[in-house]
Amino acid sequence: MNSSLGLSLLLFAALFPSSPLVAAPSAGFDPARLKEIPARMQKFVDDSTVSGAVTLVARRGQVASVEAVGFAGVGRRAAA
């Protein structure tokens, strides 16, 4: 496992130990806007700006979205 990905997962577990995904509107987010995030992150991968990205959107401890795009490592092309 990529050390950055492992650190990200550890940080997520520490910050949101038992936070299941909630409906976007109940957390105060627009579902249509949340759906735009993976496509925007994928553009960074396609442009080789980053090898991969994991996004987490939360408000007041309520996780509304967790998405991953790209690869854990450019050389290995292992899925993120």
N, C-alpha and C positions, 0 to 999 in steps of 0.2 A: 504494500500500500504506500502510496506517495505520502511523505511526511506532512505536507501541507494539507492534504485531504484528511489525514488522520487527525491532525490538530484541529481542523475545522469541525470534524465530527465530535471530537472530545469537547470542544467549546459549545457546540450545539447541545450536547447532552447535559452539560453543566448549567447552561442558561435556561433550558427548557426541558427539565427532567420528565415531566408528565404532561406535556402540552400537545394534545391531539389537534389535528387540523380542524378548524372551525369554518363555517360558511363565511365567505369574504364579507358580505354585508354586516353580519353580526360583529365583526371585528372593525367595521368602519371603512372597508375597502370596496372599490368598484370592481366586480369580477371581470369585466371587460378589460380594464386597465391591467389587472394582474395577469391576464392571458397574454399580454404584449411582452412581458418580461423575458420569457424563454427565447422568443424570436430575436429580441434585441441582444441578448447575451450570445446567441448563436452567431450573430453577425461578427462579434469580436473573435469568436473561434474561427469562423470562415476567413476572416482577414488576418489570421495568425497573430492577433494582438495578445491573446491568451490561449492556452491549450484547452482549458475547460473552466467552467464556473458553476458554483452552487449558490443559489440565492434563497434566502429565507426572509419572508415578510411577516412581521408580527407587530401587534400593538397591545400593550398592557398584558403581556404574557399569553396572548391568544395568537397562535400561529395560523395564518390564513393561506400561506403558500410556501412550498419547498420544491424547488426545481433544480435539476442538474443538466448541463449540456456539455458537449465536448468530450475531452479525454483527461484522464488523471495525469498522463505524461505524453508529451508530443512524440518522443522517440518510440515509445512502446505502443502508442495508439490504443491504450487500454481505456475502456469506457469509464467515464467519471462516476 
